[in-house]
Structures are given as structure tokens and as C-alpha cells.
């Protein structure tokens, strides 16, 4: 068996290939950014309208849509993992990042009744901003970083608005930090894989 040393150029090509593989995986998962962004925006707007028209069951939209979204995401994630042959360090970092985000999200929502809507939605927007900021940094994808800054700005703005307007503000935060960057990520992926 021959032992071949890589020269620096070959080493950089291998590293670049690994990073591009991880970026392509996230671009596929960019679908999940779009999916979750629109799902939460829809739930927030449905609840907002239901409050405006005095429909008392509007808050059940969260208990219906989000678990269905979770089931769909789990199935989608498993199918994507089966397609992938190699798992890189970037994949591993991203999986820990999004896993930690998921745990923090659940804890924030479980304690919502204790802290109220205003504090909970503030924390959710901070979490959305944090996860997209770090993810954008790992992938060197500026739209995610810029979107995260909008989410942080929405979190600050939410402190000056009433409880009901939190639903509108969180919709803007998700549009800027998930939906728009998610579409840009998918477009980049599609243009690279034509």
C-alpha cells in the first residue's frame, strides 16, 4: 500500500470540498428554514387575526401546526441523512447548533405561561437571531448573518410594543432571519448544481 502525502494545494482542495458538501447539505436544509419560517409566520398571523375577530380558538393553531411541522421535519431530515454518504465537521457543528437551539426553544415555550408573551417572544427572537448568526458565520453566508441582525432588532422593538403586536413582530423576524435567507440559500445551491 502506497503512502501518499498531500501537498498544500491538494489539502486545501479537500477542505474546500468538505465545506462545500456541508454547504450543499444546509442548502437542502435551506428548505427547512423556509418551511419553518412560513409555518411560524402563518401560525402567528392566524392567531393575530383570530384575536382581532374574537375567535377564541385561534391559539390552537400553534398546538396543531407546530407538532405537524415537527413530524414533517423529522421525516424530511431522515430522508436527507440517508442521501448523504459523508458527514463533515461542519455538518456536526451545525447539528449541535440546531439541536441546542431546539432544546432552548422548547424550554422557552414550556416556561411561556410563567414569563408571559412579551418575554417569551423576546427570547424567541433572540434565539432565532443567535442560531442564524452562528449558522451564517459557520457557512460564511452573509444573508443569514444580516437576517439574524433583523431578528435581534425585532427583539429590541418588541419591548416597546403591546402583547398582540408581538405576533406581527415575530413574523417580521422570521421573514428576515429564516425565509429570505432560506430562499437565497436554495437559489445559491440550485445555481451551483445546474
C-alpha positions as CSV (number, residue, x, y, z in Angstrom):
1,X,0.0,0.0,0.0
2,X,1.4,3.3,-1.1
3,X,1.5,6.2,1.4
4,X,1.0,9.5,-0.4
5,X,1.4,12.9,1.3
6,X,-0.9,15.7,0.2
7,X,0.7,18.9,-1.0
8,X,-0.8,22.1,0.4
9,X,-2.9,22.7,-2.7
10,X,-4.4,19.2,-2.5
11,X,-5.1,19.7,1.2
12,X,-6.9,23.0,0.5
13,X,-9.0,21.3,-2.2
14,X,-10.1,18.5,0.1
15,X,-11.0,21.0,2.8
16,X,-12.9,23.2,0.3
17,X,-14.7,20.1,-0.9
18,X,-15.8,19.2,2.6
19,X,-17.0,22.7,3.3
20,X,-19.0,22.8,0.0
21,X,-20.5,19.4,0.8
22,X,-21.7,20.8,4.2
23,X,-23.0,24.0,2.5
24,X,-24.9,21.9,0.0
25,X,-26.5,19.9,2.8
26,X,-27.6,23.1,4.5
27,X,-28.9,24.4,1.2
28,X,-31.0,21.3,1.0
29,X,-32.0,22.1,4.6
30,X,-32.5,25.7,3.5
31,X,-35.8,24.2,2.7
32,X,-36.4,23.7,6.4
33,X,-35.5,27.4,7.1
34,X,-38.2,28.3,4.5
35,X,-40.7,25.7,5.8
36,X,-40.4,26.7,9.5
37,X,-40.3,30.4,8.7
38,X,-43.5,30.3,6.8
39,X,-45.1,27.8,9.2
40,X,-44.5,30.0,12.3
41,X,-45.4,33.2,10.3
42,X,-48.7,31.5,9.3
43,X,-49.5,30.5,12.9
44,X,-48.7,33.9,14.3
45,X,-50.8,35.7,11.7
46,X,-53.7,33.2,12.1
47,X,-53.6,33.8,15.9
48,X,-53.4,37.6,15.3
49,X,-56.5,37.6,13.0
50,X,-58.4,35.3,15.4
51,X,-57.8,37.7,18.3
52,X,-59.0,40.6,16.1
53,X,-62.2,38.8,15.2
54,X,-62.7,37.4,18.7
55,X,-62.3,33.8,17.6
56,X,-61.5,32.1,20.9
57,X,-59.8,29.0,19.5
58,X,-57.2,30.8,17.4
59,X,-54.4,29.9,19.8
60,X,-54.8,26.2,19.0
61,X,-53.2,26.9,15.7
62,X,-49.8,26.6,17.4
63,X,-50.7,23.2,19.0
64,X,-51.8,21.9,15.6
65,X,-49.3,23.3,13.1
66,X,-46.1,23.0,15.1
67,X,-46.3,19.3,16.0
68,X,-47.2,18.5,12.4
69,X,-44.3,20.6,11.3
70,X,-42.0,18.7,13.7
71,X,-43.2,15.3,12.3
72,X,-42.6,16.5,8.7
73,X,-39.2,17.9,9.6
74,X,-38.1,14.6,11.3
75,X,-39.2,12.6,8.2
76,X,-37.5,15.1,5.9
77,X,-34.3,15.1,7.9
78,X,-34.1,11.3,7.9
79,X,-34.5,11.1,4.2
80,X,-31.8,13.8,3.7
81,X,-29.4,11.9,6.0
82,X,-29.9,8.7,4.0
83,X,-28.8,10.5,0.9
84,X,-25.6,11.7,2.5
85,X,-22.5,9.5,2.3
86,X,-20.1,11.6,4.3
87,X,-20.6,13.6,7.5
88,X,-18.1,16.5,7.9
89,X,-17.1,18.6,10.9
90,X,-19.2,21.4,9.6
91,X,-22.3,19.1,9.5
92,X,-21.5,18.0,13.0
93,X,-21.2,21.7,14.3
94,X,-24.4,22.6,12.6
95,X,-26.3,19.6,14.0
96,X,-25.2,20.6,17.5
97,X,-26.1,24.2,16.9
98,X,-29.6,23.4,15.7
99,X,-30.0,20.7,18.4
100,X,-29.1,23.2,21.1
101,X,-31.4,25.8,19.5
102,X,-34.3,23.2,19.6
103,X,-33.7,22.5,23.3
104,X,-33.6,26.2,24.1
105,X,-36.7,26.8,22.0
106,X,-38.7,24.1,23.8
107,X,-37.6,25.3,27.3
108,X,-38.6,28.9,26.3
109,X,-42.0,27.7,25.2
110,X,-42.6,25.5,28.2
111,X,-42.0,28.4,30.5
112,X,-44.2,30.8,28.5
113,X,-47.0,30.8,31.0
114,X,-44.6,31.8,33.8
115,X,-43.0,34.7,31.9
116,X,-45.8,35.9,29.6
117,X,-46.0,36.6,25.9
118,X,-43.7,39.6,25.8
119,X,-40.7,38.0,27.5
120,X,-41.2,34.7,25.6
121,X,-41.4,36.3,22.2
122,X,-38.4,38.5,23.0
123,X,-36.4,35.3,23.9
124,X,-37.7,33.5,20.7
125,X,-36.5,36.4,18.5
126,X,-33.1,36.4,20.3
127,X,-32.8,32.6,19.8
128,X,-33.8,33.0,16.1
129,X,-31.2,35.7,15.7
130,X,-28.5,33.7,17.5
131,X,-28.9,30.5,15.6
132,X,-29.0,32.2,12.2
133,X,-26.0,34.4,13.1
134,X,-23.8,31.4,14.1
135,X,-25.0,29.3,11.2
136,X,-24.3,32.2,8.8
137,X,-20.8,32.5,10.3
138,X,-20.1,28.8,10.0
139,X,-21.2,28.7,6.4
140,X,-19.8,32.2,5.5
141,X,-23.3,33.1,4.2
142,X,-24.0,36.8,4.8
143,X,-27.8,36.8,4.2
144,X,-28.1,34.6,7.3
145,X,-26.0,37.0,9.3
146,X,-27.9,40.0,8.1
147,X,-31.2,38.3,8.7
148,X,-30.1,37.5,12.3
149,X,-29.4,41.2,12.9
150,X,-33.0,41.9,11.8
151,X,-34.2,39.3,14.3
152,X,-32.2,41.0,17.1
153,X,-33.6,44.4,16.1
154,X,-37.2,42.9,16.2
155,X,-36.5,41.6,19.7
156,X,-35.5,45.1,20.9
157,X,-38.5,46.6,19.1
158,X,-40.8,44.1,20.8
159,X,-40.1,45.6,24.2
160,X,-41.9,48.8,23.1
161,X,-45.0,47.1,21.7
162,X,-48.1,45.6,23.2
163,X,-48.6,41.8,23.6
164,X,-50.8,41.4,20.5
165,X,-48.2,43.2,18.3
166,X,-45.7,40.6,19.3
167,X,-47.3,38.3,16.8
168,X,-46.6,40.7,14.0
169,X,-43.1,41.5,15.1
170,X,-42.1,37.8,15.4
171,X,-43.5,37.3,11.8
172,X,-41.1,40.0,10.6
173,X,-38.2,38.5,12.5
174,X,-38.8,35.1,10.9
175,X,-39.3,36.6,7.4
176,X,-35.9,38.3,7.7
177,X,-33.9,35.6,9.5
178,X,-35.4,32.4,8.1
179,X,-37.5,32.8,4.9
180,X,-35.5,35.3,2.9
181,X,-32.1,33.8,3.7
182,X,-33.5,30.3,3.2
183,X,-34.7,31.3,-0.3
184,X,-31.3,32.9,-1.1
185,X,-29.5,29.7,0.1
186,X,-31.7,27.5,-2.0
187,X,-31.1,29.7,-5.1
188,X,-27.4,29.6,-4.5
189,X,-27.5,25.8,-4.2
190,X,-29.5,25.4,-7.4
191,X,-27.2,27.7,-9.3
192,X,-24.2,25.7,-8.2
193,X,-25.8,22.4,-9.1
194,X,-27.2,23.1,-12.6
